[in-house]
């Protein structure tokens, strides 16, 4: 009788274990993982994607994450590439605000709901910069010049964070800028230095070298508060110059749509290990970012709220 009961118990345990493996057990990526960066090399999104990929490898021993730049269409090419990997947990994308601004622009058929939110890890502020010999000394100077003439401003993607912030400035002040689109922040720096544009909005990590060398000057920042980093502490916020605009870029990563619960759980757990790595903390420090974490459903709620806030801005600019 005991043998029969033991056999029955073993059968039940085996059955439960088999069900768990088939539908509810632990999942791990098979082979190398691809981290898509939807912009070209050298810009803030590329730096973020490579830093997060490296930190994931440290947080998950044995994991291999290969970064793949899929630039084009102001980020649309990269996001569309992930769209085609529905249900495949071996693909990720280094995401930022283009996840929302591209759909709102009406230029793509996907929405943020077509992807799986994994983690928001940091926030990246913006700095308006000019050449060292520019006549503009403040952001107010830029706005005043745009009232009476054409001021050329660079865009790292026609629907990126630059477009959002310059549109906000236009709406608040009544001016109009002449936009010149580029594929990434990495292209904006030489464009300012070469005189192709007069003003660019860049992340601190994209311009720290030129700020230190004196080739570029910062005018103001688009964060809520001034930076505490010594290199940027002297720059006023746009609001201090009576330009009522504050907007930052989030940094994190998403997966394709259609991931099951096990795949989501794996990536959310892996993401929570990222911020404790030396690689991640070095990226924050080197690029002057602020750590800001949200995972899974909480990240999704944040995206919904930001989407609602961006809608009237981008609809007016389209």
C-alpha positions in Angstrom: 0.0 0.0 0.0 2.8 2.4 0.9 4.6 1.6 -2.3 1.4 2.4 -4.3 1.0 5.7 -2.4 4.6 6.7 -3.0 4.3 5.8 -6.7 1.2 7.9 -7.0 2.9 10.8 -5.2 5.8 10.6 -7.5 3.5 10.5 -10.5 1.7 13.7 -9.3 5.0 15.5 -8.7 6.3 14.5 -12.1 3.1 15.6 -13.8 3.2 19.0 -12.0 6.9 19.4 -12.9 6.1 18.6 -16.6 3.4 21.2 -16.7 5.6 23.8 -15.2 8.3 23.1 -17.7 5.8 23.3 -20.6 4.0 26.5 -19.5 5.1 27.9 -16.1 8.7 26.9 -15.5 11.8 29.0 -15.6 12.9 30.3 -19.0 16.3 31.4 -20.3 17.4 32.8 -23.6 18.6 30.3 -26.1 22.1 31.4 -27.4 23.0 35.0 -27.9 20.5 37.8 -27.3 20.2 40.7 -29.7 19.9 44.3 -28.3 18.6 46.5 -31.1 19.6 50.2 -30.9 17.2 52.1 -33.2 19.8 54.9 -33.9 23.3 55.0 -35.3 26.5 54.6 -33.4 27.8 57.4 -31.2 24.6 59.0 -29.9 23.0 58.7 -26.5 20.8 55.8 -27.5 23.8 53.8 -28.7 25.7 54.6 -25.5 22.6 53.5 -23.5 22.1 50.2 -25.4 25.7 49.2 -25.1 25.9 50.0 -21.4 22.6 48.1 -20.6 23.8 45.1 -22.7 27.1 45.0 -20.8 25.4 45.3 -17.5 22.9 42.5 -18.3 25.8 40.2 -19.1 27.3 41.0 -15.7 24.0 40.6 -13.8 23.3 37.3 -15.6 26.4 35.1 -15.7 26.6 33.2 -19.0 24.3 35.6 -20.8 25.6 37.1 -24.1 24.0 40.2 -25.5 25.0 41.5 -28.9 24.2 45.1 -29.8 22.9 45.7 -33.3 22.4 49.3 -34.7 19.3 49.4 -36.9 19.1 53.1 -37.7 16.7 54.9 -40.1 13.4 56.7 -40.1 14.1 58.5 -36.8 14.1 55.2 -35.0 11.2 53.6 -36.9 13.5 51.0 -38.6 14.7 49.7 -35.3 11.3 49.5 -33.7 9.9 47.9 -36.8 12.6 45.3 -36.6 11.6 44.4 -33.0 7.9 44.4 -34.1 8.8 41.5 -36.4 10.1 39.4 -33.5 6.8 39.0 -31.8 7.0 36.3 -29.1 10.8 35.9 -29.3 12.4 36.5 -25.9 15.9 36.6 -27.5 15.3 40.1 -28.8 15.4 43.4 -26.9 15.5 47.1 -27.8 17.2 50.0 -26.1 14.2 52.3 -25.8 13.7 56.0 -25.2 11.0 58.6 -25.9 10.7 57.7 -29.6 8.7 54.7 -28.5 5.9 57.2 -27.9 6.7 60.1 -30.3 6.9 57.9 -33.4 3.3 56.5 -33.1 2.0 60.0 -32.1 3.5 61.5 -35.2 1.4 59.3 -37.4 4.4 58.1 -39.3 4.3 54.4 -38.2 1.6 51.8 -37.8 2.7 50.4 -34.4 2.0 51.7 -31.0 3.8 51.2 -27.7 1.2 48.5 -26.8 2.8 46.3 -29.6 5.8 45.9 -27.4 6.6 44.5 -23.9 7.8 47.0 -21.3 10.7 45.6 -19.3 12.5 48.4 -17.5 13.0 52.1 -17.2 16.5 52.5 -15.7 17.5 56.2 -16.0 16.6 59.7 -17.1 18.7 61.8 -19.5 18.4 65.5 -19.5 19.0 67.9 -22.4 21.3 70.9 -22.9 21.0 73.5 -25.6 24.5 74.1 -27.0 26.1 76.5 -29.5 29.6 77.0 -30.9 32.1 78.8 -28.7 31.9 81.9 -30.9 28.1 82.0 -31.2 26.4 85.4 -30.4 23.9 83.5 -28.3 24.7 83.6 -24.6 21.4 82.4 -23.2 18.4 80.4 -24.3 16.4 83.6 -24.1 18.8 85.0 -26.8 17.9 82.0 -29.1 14.2 82.6 -28.6 14.5 86.3 -29.2 16.5 85.7 -32.4 13.8 83.3 -33.6 11.2 86.1 -33.2 12.9 88.2 -35.9 14.7 85.7 -38.1 15.5 82.0 -38.9 17.4 80.0 -36.3 18.6 76.6 -37.5 18.2 73.9 -34.9 19.3 70.3 -35.2 17.1 67.2 -34.7 18.5 63.8 -33.9 15.5 62.2 -35.5 12.6 64.1 -36.9 10.3 62.8 -34.2 12.7 62.5 -31.3 13.1 64.2 -28.0 14.7 67.3 -29.7 11.6 67.8 -31.8 9.4 67.5 -28.7 11.4 70.1 -26.7 11.7 72.6 -29.5 8.0 72.2 -30.2 7.3 72.9 -26.5 9.4 76.0 -26.7 7.6 77.1 -29.8 4.2 76.6 -28.2 5.2 78.5 -25.1 6.9 81.4 -26.8 5.2 81.7 -30.2 8.5 81.5 -32.2 9.3 79.1 -35.0 12.6 77.3 -35.6 14.1 76.0 -38.8 14.6 72.3 -38.2 17.5 70.3 -39.7 17.1 66.5 -39.2 19.9 64.1 -38.4 19.9 60.4 -37.5 21.6 60.7 -34.1 23.1 63.0 -31.5 26.5 61.8 -32.8 25.9 63.7 -36.0 24.7 66.9 -34.3 28.0 67.7 -32.7 29.9 68.1 -35.9 26.9 69.9 -37.4 27.1 72.6 -34.7 30.9 72.8 -34.9 30.7 73.1 -38.7 28.1 75.8 -38.7 25.4 73.7 -40.4 23.1 74.5 -37.5 23.2 77.2 -34.9 21.7 75.3 -31.9 21.5 71.7 -30.9 19.8 70.0 -28.0 22.0 67.2 -26.7 22.4 64.9 -23.8 25.3 65.7 -21.4 27.2 62.6 -22.3 27.1 63.5 -26.0 28.8 66.9 -25.5 30.9 66.7 -22.3 34.1 66.4 -24.4 33.4 69.6 -26.4 32.2 71.4 -23.3 35.4 70.6 -21.5 37.5 71.6 -24.5 35.6 74.9 -24.9 34.5 74.1 -28.5 30.8 74.2 -27.5 29.0 76.2 -24.9 25.9 75.2 -22.9 23.1 77.8 -22.7 20.5 76.1 -20.5 19.1 72.7 -19.5 15.6 71.3 -20.0 15.5 69.4 -16.6 13.2 70.4 -13.7 16.2 71.4 -11.6 19.8 72.4 -12.3 22.4 69.7 -12.6 24.6 69.0 -9.5 27.4 67.7 -11.7 30.1 70.5 -11.5 30.5 70.7 -15.3 26.8 71.7 -15.7 25.9 73.2 -12.3 26.3 76.7 -13.7 23.7 76.3 -16.4 20.2 77.7 -15.6 17.1 75.7 -16.4 14.9 76.8 -19.2 12.3 77.8 -16.7 14.8 80.1 -14.9 14.9 81.9 -18.2 11.1 82.1 -18.3 10.8 79.5 -20.9 8.2 77.2 -19.3 9.6 73.9 -20.6 10.9 70.8 -18.7 11.3 67.4 -20.4 13.7 64.5 -20.0 14.4 61.4 -22.0 13.9 58.0 -20.3 16.4 55.2 -20.9 15.6 51.5 -20.6 14.7 48.5 -22.6 11.7 46.7 -24.0 11.0 43.3 -25.6 8.8 42.3 -28.5 5.1 41.9 -28.1 3.7 38.5 -27.3 6.2 37.4 -24.6 4.8 34.9 -22.2 4.9 35.2 -18.4 8.1 33.3 -18.0 10.0 35.4 -20.5 8.7 38.6 -18.9 9.7 37.4 -15.5 13.2 36.5 -16.6 13.9 39.9 -18.2 12.4 41.9 -15.3 14.5 40.0 -12.8 17.6 40.4 -15.0 16.8 44.2 -15.3 16.7 44.6 -11.5 20.2 43.3 -11.4 21.5 45.8 -13.9 21.6 48.9 -11.6 23.9 47.1 -9.1 26.7 46.5 -11.7 29.8 48.6 -11.9 29.2 48.9 -15.7 25.8 50.6 -15.2 27.0 52.9 -12.5 29.9 54.0 -14.7 27.6 54.7 -17.5 25.4 56.9 -15.3 28.5 58.8 -14.0 30.2 59.1 -17.4 27.1 60.4 -19.1 25.6 62.5 -16.3 22.3 60.6 -16.0 20.0 60.2 -13.1 19.1 56.6 -12.0 15.3 56.2 -12.1 13.8 52.7 -12.1 10.5 51.2 -13.1 9.8 47.6 -14.1 7.2 45.7 -16.0 3.6 46.9 -15.4 4.9 50.0 -13.5 7.0 51.0 -16.5 3.9 50.4 -18.7 1.8 52.8 -16.6 4.5 55.4 -16.8 4.5 55.1 -20.6 0.7 55.5 -20.7 1.0 58.7 -18.6 3.8 60.2 -20.7 1.9 59.2 -23.9 -1.1 61.2 -22.7 1.1 64.2 -21.9 2.9 64.1 -25.3 -0.2 63.7 -27.4 -1.3 67.4 -27.5 2.3 68.5 -28.2 2.9 66.2 -31.1 -0.5 66.6 -32.6 -0.1 70.3 -32.7 3.3 70.0 -34.4 2.2 67.5 -37.0 
